[in-house]
Amino acid sequence: MPGPLAGVRVVEMGQLIAGPFCGQLMADFGAEVIKIEPPGLGDPMRQWGQQKKDGRPLWWAVIGRNKKSVTLDLRKPDGQAVARKLIAKSDVLIENFRPGTMEKWGMDYAALSKDNPRLVMIRVSGYGQTGPYAKRPGYGQIGEAMGGLRYIIGEPDRVPSRAGVSIGDSLAATYACLGGIMALYAREKSGRGQVVDSAIYEAVLAMTESLVIEYDQTGYIRERAGSVLPGIAPSNIYPCADGVLVMISGNQDSVFKRLSAAMDQPALSADPRFISHAARGANMAVLDDIIGAWTNALPSAEILAKLEANDVPAGLAYRGPEMFADAHYKAREAIAKIAHPFFGEVAMQNVAPRLSDTPGAINWAGPELGEHTRHVLGELLGLSSGDIDRLKHEGVI
């Protein structure tokens, strides 16, 4: 079935993660995403990733999935002219260049909307399109720091840690996608497009829960607390006898009572140190030691069985092997298998969220550089073979 964004044409000019992940999300749900890449090496994302197979990075197969690749040198007037023709026939433009770049190329929103008043322009950057920091280089980890996330991750006696993924870029891309879809919805009423301005630091800031209001009203500054949240107990990762790590969340009164029963220590729930949410929070270290002693004495399978039998929220800290073996992952097809022209069949995370009537889908892995250039320029824009050959000869494509 066609996805909910079927019929929406998106031009993606972004590179690396913040722009391209927004494009991936839209492509997953049926949008026709035409990715413009510079001739030669293309998006640097094609070279990124910790692991390669047969000399080829693997990440591109995921972030480039469902997209069409067109090479175009946007620094050349002919490249800009072709891009403007394509944007004029599209619904959405995604870009995550440093603010001012599109204006330098004559492709600011005012200029583009003259040709296409219904255009939704999604702009992702480190600091947003306005303000004194707008034109600074804005990498994801800088946005994570400025948005308040980096400071609170890690152990209290060490410098802040980073998340194991580029969370700032991905959050900004997710908010950008959300904003783009809202702008498309607004366009159905107004008939006009608009600009979606997604800043990495603001996307991160939006996820910091009560951090701002707590400082505003009480002066409280949240600090690093390692694997726990201060005052929330028990809610931690505990090692089992077989070395496996299990996450247990039993901080609600009724749940903690069930956890005490699962541990064969029902008296814990009546202990004055642990009798309430506030008491457990105040005695977090002692309680974690008690639970840790219990988990350390038993293998993880037995721990999980006891917790499940007593309806206590728990689970393993998954890595790749656990994901591939898990029955729930398999039942929901959380990992999809996709044909790849070089690797054969590859596995990657499936589309999320699930829609009952118009679900998203993965139709193909990330394309080869420029794989769709002739098709898009010829079939969609009406350029002749001679025009396309000339652009290739001049290095525009």
N, C-alpha and C positions, 0 to 999 in steps of 0.2 A: 504494500500500500504506500502511496506517496506520503511523505512526512508533512507536518503542519506548515513548514516553510516552502513547500513545493510552489514553484512559480515566482519565488523571490530570487533575484539575481544580485549577487554580492561581488564586488571587486575588492580583493584583499591586497593592499600594498604593504602590509606590515612585514616585519622580519623578527627572527628569534621567537620569543614566546608570547609576549603580551598581546600583540596583534593576531598572530597566527592561531593561538588557542581560541580566541573569539571566533575566528573564521571556522575552525574545526567544529565548534559547538553548533554554529549555524548550518554547516554542511551536514553534520550528523542528523539534523532534522529536516533535511530535504532541500535546503537552499542550493542554488547553483553558484558555487563559489569559484570565481576565476582569480587565481593568484598571479599577480605580476611580480616577476623576479628579474634582477639584473642579468644580462647575458654573461656567460663565463661560469662562475661558481654558483650563482643563484643565491637564495636565502642562506645565510650562514648556518641556519638551523639544520641544513642538510649535512653539516659536518659535526654537529653536536651529539652528545651522548657519551656515557662512560664506556659503553661496550660497542664493539664492531663485529661483524661477521663477514668473512671474505673481504675485509678492507672497507666494508660499507657500514656507516653508522646505522643504528636501528631505530632511533627516536623519530626520524623523519617519516617512517611508515605510519606512525600514529598521528602526529600533528599535521601531516599533509593529507590525511585520508579524506576521500570524497571530494577532493579539490581538483580543478583543472589548472595546469601550469602554463603560463604564457611568459616568454622572455621579452623584456622591453626596457630600454635604457631611458629612465625618466630624467636624466640629466641633459638629454639632447632634445631640441625642439620637436623633431619628428616623433620621438618617443612620447613626449608630452601631448602632442596632437592626437596620437592614436589612443592614449589613455583617456583623454577627454571624450573622444567618440564613444569609447566603451562605457565610461561613467554615465554618459548621457542616456545610455540604453539600460541602465541598471537601477536597482532600488536602494542599495546600500554600498557605501564605500568605507572600508576599514583602513586606517593608517596609524602607525605608531612611531613615526619619525620624530625627531626633536622639533618642538613647536617653532614655527617659522619656515620649516622646509617646504611645506606645501605652498605657502604664500610665495616663497622664492621661485617656485616653479610655475606660478600663475594658476595654481589649483586650490586657492582658498575657497571656502564655502560660498562666498558671495559670487565668485566667478562661476563655479560649477553649478550653482542653483539657477543661474540665468538660463543655462541649457536644459536643466532638469530640476524644476521647482519641487518635485516630489522626492528628491534625493535625501536620504538619511546618511549623514556623515559621522562615523564613529571614530573618535580621536582618543587614542590611549597614549599616555605619557607619564613620566615620573611625577610631575608636580601639577599637571593640568595646563590648560592653554593660557591662563592668566596668572597674575601675581608676580612678585619679584623673583621667584625661583623658576619661572616657567621655562626659560631657555637653557637652564642647566641640564647637563646630561643626567638622566634619571634612571638608573638601573634598579632592578627589582629589589635587591638587598638593601639599597639605600632607602627605598620606599618603605621596606619592612622596618627599618630602624626609625625613620621619621614618623611612621604611623603608630609606633609604640609596641610593635610585636616583638622585635628583636630583643629589647631590653628585658622582657619578662620570660624569655625562654632559656632554660639551662639551670645549673646548680647554683645555689646562692653564694658559694665561695669561689666562683670562677667567673670569667668574662662571659657575656651572653653567647649562647649557641645559635645556630641557624636551624631552621626546619630542614629536613632531608630532601625537600623538593623546592622549586622556585615558586613558593607560595604567593609572594607579592605579585609577580607577573600574572599568575593564574587567577588570582582574585580580581585583579584589575580587568582581565579579559572576561571573566564571568560577569562582572558588573557591566562591562561594556556591551556584552551580548544582551543582558537583561534590558539595558537602556535602549539598545537598538530595536528590540522587539516592542518595547513600550512606544518608541517613536513611530514604528510602523503602525501600531494600533491607533495612535493619535492621528496619523496621516489619513486613516480611513474616515475620520470625522472632519478634519480640516482641509484635506487635500494637499497639504504642504508637508515637506520634510523639515528636518531640523538637525542641529549638531548635538551629538552625545559626547560629552567631555568626561572621560574616565581617567582619574589620576591614581597611580599606584598607591601613593601614601594614603589617599582618602579611602580606597578600597580596603586597605589594611586597617585603617582607623575604624571603619564601620564594623569590623569584626571584634573589637576590643571590649565588648560587653559593657560593664559598668565602670570602666577605668576612668572615663572623663568626668562623669557626674560624681563619683566618689572623691576625686581630687577637688572638684569645684565646691562641694558641700562640706567636706571634712578635712581636706588637705592630705588625704591618704595617698601614698604613692605605692603602687603595686610593685613588688620585688620578685625576683626569681625564686621559685620554690621547688625546683627539680621536677619530680614525677607526680607531685600532688598539687592540689589547690588548697591554700590555707583555709582552715575551718571546715573542710569537706572531708569527712572520714566515716568509714573506710572507703577510699577510692584510689587504688594504687595498683602497681604491677608487682607481683610476688613470684619469686623463683620456686619451682617445684623440685622434687627429688631427682627427676630425670633431666634437670637443667632447663626445662621449658619454662617460659614466662607466662603467667596467667594474670589477666586484668580482672579485678573484682570491684564492683561498685555496690556497696551496701549501706549508703549513708542515710537513707530514709529509715524512720523508726521501725516500720513493719518489716522492711527488707532486712534490717540488721538483726531483728529477732529470728528471721528465717536463716540468716547466715550463721548465727550462734548455734542453731539447731543442726545445721549441716556440719558444723565443726565438732558436734557432740559436746558443746560447751554452752548449754542453754542459759547458764547463770550469767554469762557475759551481758545479756540484754537487760538484766536487772542490776548490774554493777553500777553504782553511782557515777563512776568515771565515764560510763558509756551509755547511760540511760536515756540521753536525749541527743539531738543533733548538735547542740551547742557543747555539751559535755564531751562528745566524741571528737569534735573539732579541737577542743582544748587539750585533749589527751591523745592526739593523733599518733605521736611517735610510739607511745606505749602500745596502743591498739595495733599499729602496723607490725610491731615486734611479735605480738601474740599471733596474728594471722600469718605472718611470715614463718613462724616456727611450725605452724600447722601445715602450710603448703610444702615446706622443705622436707617434711617427713613422708610425703605421699607422691606418687607419680601423677603427672598432669591429667591423664585420662580419668583416674579415680577422683581427683579434685573436681574436675568438670562434671562428672557424673553426680557427685554429691550436691554440687551447687545447682545443677539443673533439676534434680529431684526435689529440691527445696525452693525452686523458683527464685534463685538469686542471679541477678545479671552478672555474667562472666564470659570471658572469652580469651583466646590466646592472642599474643602479640604476633600477628601474621607476617610472614615473609613470603617470597614467591612460592616455595614448596608447599606451604600450608594453603595458599590460595588455590593452587592447581589441584590439590587433593580434596578440598572441602566440598561436601555434599550440597550445601546451600548455594555455594558459588555455581556448582554444576546445574542445579535445578533451575536457577534463575538466569543461567547463561551470562553471568557477570563478566566472564572472559570469553571473547569471541575468537573464532578461528577464521582467518582471512587469507585468500590466495595472494601470493606475492610473486612478481615475475622473476626475481632472482633467488629469494630465500625459500621458495616453495610455499608451504603453509606457515603462517605466523599467528601468534596469539597476542591479543591486546585487550585492554579494558573495553568493555562494551559501552554502548550509548546510555547515558543517564540524563534526566530521569526517564521513567517508563510512562508512556502515554497509551491509554487503552485502545483508542480508535485510530490515531495517526502516529504510530511509533516512529522513532528514528531508526536508522540502519547504517551499517558500514558497507558500502558498495565496492570500494577498492582502497588499497593502501596508497600512501603518498606517491604521486606521479613522478616520472622522470622530468628533469629540467626542460622546460619548453615543449613538453609532450603535446600540448594542445594549441600551440601558437598558430599554426596554419589554419586549424579548424576555426578558432575564434576570430582571427583576423579576416579569414575568407568568408566563412558562413555567417557569422554574426555581424561583422562590420562591412562586408561587401568589398573588401580589398581584392584586387586582381592578383593572379600569380606573379605577374611582373612587378607590381607594387611590393609584394611580400619579399620577392627576391632582391629588390633594390634595398629594402630595409635591412635585410640580412647582410648584403654586401657592405652597407655603410655601418654595420655594427650596432644598429638600433635594436635588432632582435637576435 
